Amino acid sequence: MATQAFLKSLTKGQILHSVVEEKQSGVDVLCNFQGSLLRIVNHTGQPMEKGQSVRLQVKCTDPLEFQIFDPNLIKFERVI
């Protein structure tokens, strides 16, 4: 599993390239981040398969939350 040093090194907005190692019960998925394993919860409704490459962005560090990063879905808004 992921070490404390790895978890503390994560910053908000950081993008992690990971690979799905294992689908667990329900919506839980085990992801490999360059040797560090994290169990994440998939709330997207999109199925994740073993071996699938997934980019996750750190949404919050305390508590640790991720969101799927898809550059094709980024929307820019103009604030006036």
N, C-alpha and C positions, 0 to 999 in steps of 0.2 A: 504494500500500500504506500501511498504518498507520505514522504517524511514531513516533519514539522517545518524544516528549513524550506522545503519546496512550497508548502502551503503559505508560509509567511512571505515568500519572495513574490507572490502574485500581486499584481496591481490592477486597480480598476481600469478597464478599457483594454487590457492586455489580451491578445489573441493567441490561443493555444491550438496547435495542430495535433490532433489525436486520432487514434484508431480504435474502433469498437472491438473490444476483446471478447465480450460475452454479454448476451442478453440475459438478464436475471428476471425474477418474478415481477409481473405487472409491468410498470413503466421504468424499472431500474435497469441501468446499463453500466457495465464496467468499461471504462475508457483508459487507454494507455497514452500517457504524455511523456514520450521519450524515456520510458522505463518506470515512470511513476504512475501507479494505478489509482484512479478515483472512481467511485460509484456516483453516477449522476442520475437524476430523475428526468425523464423525457416527457415534458408536458406539451410538446408540439403536435402530437397526434400523428406525426409522420413516423413510420416504422424505421428502426435502425437495425442493421444487420451486422453480424460478425465480419470484421475485415473492412468495414466501411470507414472511409476517411471523413472526419468531422472537424470543423473549425468552431471552437467555442470562444466566446469573449467573456471576460470576467465582468460581471454586472455589478457585483458588490463583494467586498472582502470580509465583512463582518455583519451578518453571517455570509459565508462564501456562496455566491450564486453565479451561475453561468447562463448565457443565452447563445443560441446557435448564431454564428456569424455568417451571413450570406451577403456578399457585396452587391448582388443583383437586387436585393430587397431594400437597400439603404435609401431612405428618402430625405431630401434636404428641404428644410422649411425656412422661409424668409421671415424673420421676426422684425416687426416695425415698432 
